[in-house]
C-alpha cells in the first residue's frame, strides 16, 4: 500500500488535503538538507502574515518525513512530465510555487507558466560544472529560466551563471544563502563537556580513512580525544565499521542503540538519520565532510551555529564564499592530508581556543543583512490570486 501511494504521488495522482485548497503555496526541496535550510524561512514568512496553505514536496521519503515531523503537509514530488505536473497543480489548487537551490525542472516550470502560477527560486546555486551541462541544452534552459517570476541566488557566481543561461535580470532579487538562517534546535553542551569530542560530519567514501588516520595520530598527544563519525549515507555503516576495526579503535554504532561511553569507546559511528543537531551540540570540533573528495563540501553554517571549531579539506566549491571568509578570519583551517588534519586537531585541544574559533565563525557567518528585503520581495510575489480552473 505504501509503495502504491508513493508511486501515485510521483504521477501526480495522489491527493493530500491542505487547509486552504484554493490558495496553496507549493514548496519543493530535494531532501533533508534543502528542507532544513528553508524551514526557518517558512516560519518567518508565516510571522510576516502569509496566509496560504503550504504543501511541501521532496524527492525522498526521508525528506517527506522531516516535513511532516515539522507540522507540514508533505508528499513525494511529481515526476517531471507535463501531464503529471499539470494534474498535480489542478488537484492541489497551487497558486504559487517555491523551489529550493538547484531544483530547476523544465516541464514543471512550463506547466506553472501555462496556468499563470508564479515560480520562485530561492537559494539557487550553480557550479561551473553544472553550467557546462546546462549549456548543452541551452534552449531548454533559456525557455525555463525566462519563465521564473522571482530568483534569489545563494552567491553572486551562481546568479551570473544562471543569467548566462537566460534568466531575466528583472526577475533577480537579493542574494542570500538560506543556510545562513539556520537555527539551533538542541541545547549545546558546556565547552568543558564537549571539548574532547570531534565530529566528522557528512563524510563520503575515502574520507573516513583519512579522518581515522588523523584521529589516530592526534590521540598520541591527546588521549582523551573521542570521535563521532557521521557518514552522509548511513548505508555505508558496515564498511566504515570495518575500517574503524582495522585501525584498532573501540566503537559503538548508534543504530544498534549503543550508548557512547567515552571510558569504553573511542568512536561513535552515527549511522542514523535526523540526529545531526545532537552531534553538533555534543562536539567541540567539527571536520566537515565532502571537502576532502570532489563533492564540493557540506554546510559550515550548522557547525558554526552550534559553536564548533571548524576544520575542512580543499574541496569547498558548494560554499566557496563562506569557506573563504572563514579562512580569511582564521575561524577555520584547511587541511589536505591526514598529517595536517592531525596537527590542526591538536591546535584545538584547549577549550578556550575552541571558544575563540567558534565565536569568530558565528560572527563571520552571521545572518545576511538582505534577509528582510528578501522576505518583502517574496511576499510581494506570493500574493493570493484566483485559482485557474482550467
NORFEN-V990767 format. One record per residue. SS is DSSP state (A for helix, B for strand, O for the rest). PHI is phi as a letter, one per 20 degrees, with the letter a starting at -180 (* if undefined). BURIAL is + if it has 24 or more other ideal C-beta (glycine too) atoms within 12 Angstrom, else -. Layout:
BEGIN
ss={SS;SS}
phi={PHI;PHI}
burial={BURIAL;BURIAL}
END
This chain:
BEGIN
ss={O;A;A;A;A;A;A;A;A;A;O;O;O;O;O;O;O;O;O;O;O;O;O;B;B;B;B;B;O;O;O;A;A;A;A;A;A;A;A;A;A;A;A;A;A;A;A;O;O;O;O;O;B;B;B;B;B;B;O;O;A;A;A;A;A;A;A;A;A;O;O;O;B;B;B;B;O;O;O;O;O;A;A;A;A;A;A;A;A;A;A;A;O;B;B;B;B;B;B;B;O;O;O;O;O;A;A;A;A;A;A;A;A;A;O;O;O;B;B;B;B;B;B;B;O;O;O;A;A;A;A;A;A;A;A;O;O;A;A;A;A;A;A;A;A;O;O;O;O;B;B;B;B;O;O;A;A;A;A;A;A;A;A;A;A;O;O;O;A;A;A;B;O;O;O;O;O;A;A;A;A;O;O;O;O;O;O;O;O;O;A;A;A;A;O;O;B;B;B;B;B;B;B;O;O;O;A;A;A;A;A;A;A;A;A;A;A;A;A;O;O;O;O;O;O;B;B;B;B;B;B;O;O;A;A;A;A;A;A;A;A;A;A;A;A;A;O;O;O;O;B;B;B;A;A;A;O;O;O;O;O;O;O;O;O;O;B;B;B;O;O;O;O;O;O;A;A;A;A;A;A;A;O;O;B;B;B;B;O;O;O;O;O;O;O;O;O;O;O;O;A;A;A;A;A;O;O;O;B;B;B;B;O;O;O;O;A;A;A;A;A;A;A;A;A;A;A;A;O;O;O;B;B;B;O;O;O;A;A;A;A;A;A;A;A;A;A;O;O;O;A;A;A;A;A;A;A;A;A;A;A;A;A;A;O;O;O;O;O;O;A;A;A;A;A;A;A;A;A;A;A;O;O;O;O;O;O;O;O;O}
phi={*;f;f;f;f;f;f;f;f;f;e;m;e;e;d;d;f;d;f;c;f;e;c;c;e;e;d;d;c;g;b;g;f;f;f;g;f;d;g;f;f;g;f;f;f;f;f;e;o;f;d;f;f;c;d;d;c;c;e;c;f;f;f;f;f;f;f;f;f;e;n;d;f;b;b;f;f;f;f;e;d;f;f;f;f;f;f;f;f;f;f;e;l;f;d;b;c;c;c;d;m;d;e;d;d;g;f;f;f;f;f;f;f;f;d;m;e;f;d;d;d;c;m;f;c;b;f;f;f;f;g;f;f;f;f;f;c;g;f;f;f;f;f;e;f;f;e;f;e;b;c;c;e;e;b;f;f;f;g;f;f;f;f;f;e;p;f;f;g;f;e;e;d;f;e;b;e;g;f;f;e;g;c;f;d;c;g;f;f;f;g;f;e;c;f;e;d;d;d;d;e;l;f;c;g;m;f;g;f;f;f;f;f;f;f;f;f;f;f;f;d;c;f;e;f;c;c;d;d;d;f;f;c;g;f;e;g;f;f;f;g;f;f;f;f;f;e;n;e;e;b;c;e;f;f;e;l;f;e;e;e;f;e;d;c;e;c;d;e;e;e;c;d;n;c;f;g;g;f;g;f;e;d;e;c;c;e;e;f;m;d;d;d;e;d;n;n;d;f;e;f;f;f;f;f;e;m;e;f;d;c;b;e;e;e;c;g;f;c;g;f;f;f;f;f;f;f;f;e;m;f;c;c;e;c;d;c;f;f;f;f;f;f;f;f;f;f;d;f;e;f;f;f;g;g;f;f;f;f;f;f;f;f;f;d;f;g;f;f;e;f;f;f;f;g;f;f;f;f;f;e;e;d;g;c;g;f;f;f;f}
burial={-;-;-;-;-;-;-;-;+;+;+;+;+;+;-;+;-;+;-;-;-;-;+;+;+;+;+;+;+;+;+;+;+;+;+;+;+;+;+;+;+;+;-;-;+;-;-;-;-;+;-;+;+;+;+;+;+;+;+;+;+;+;+;+;-;+;+;-;-;+;-;+;+;+;+;+;+;+;+;+;-;-;-;+;+;+;+;+;+;+;+;+;+;+;+;+;+;+;+;+;+;+;+;+;+;+;+;+;+;+;+;+;+;-;+;-;+;+;+;+;+;+;+;+;+;+;+;-;-;+;+;-;-;+;-;-;-;-;-;-;+;-;-;+;+;+;+;+;+;+;+;+;+;+;+;-;+;+;+;-;+;+;+;-;+;+;+;-;-;-;+;+;+;+;+;+;+;+;+;+;+;+;-;-;-;-;-;+;-;-;+;-;-;+;+;+;+;+;+;+;+;+;+;+;-;+;+;+;+;+;+;+;+;+;+;+;+;+;+;-;-;+;-;-;+;+;+;+;+;+;+;+;+;+;-;+;+;-;-;+;+;-;+;+;-;-;+;-;+;-;+;+;+;+;-;-;-;-;-;+;-;+;-;-;-;+;+;+;+;+;+;+;+;+;+;+;+;+;+;+;+;+;+;+;+;+;+;+;+;+;+;+;+;-;+;+;+;+;+;+;+;+;+;+;+;+;+;+;+;+;+;+;+;+;+;+;+;+;+;+;+;+;+;-;+;+;+;-;-;-;+;+;+;+;+;-;-;+;-;+;+;+;-;+;+;+;+;+;+;-;+;-;+;+;+;-;+;+;-;+;+;+;-;+;+;-;+;+;-;-;+;-;-;+;+;-;+;+;+;-;+;+;-;-;-;-;-;-;-;-}
END
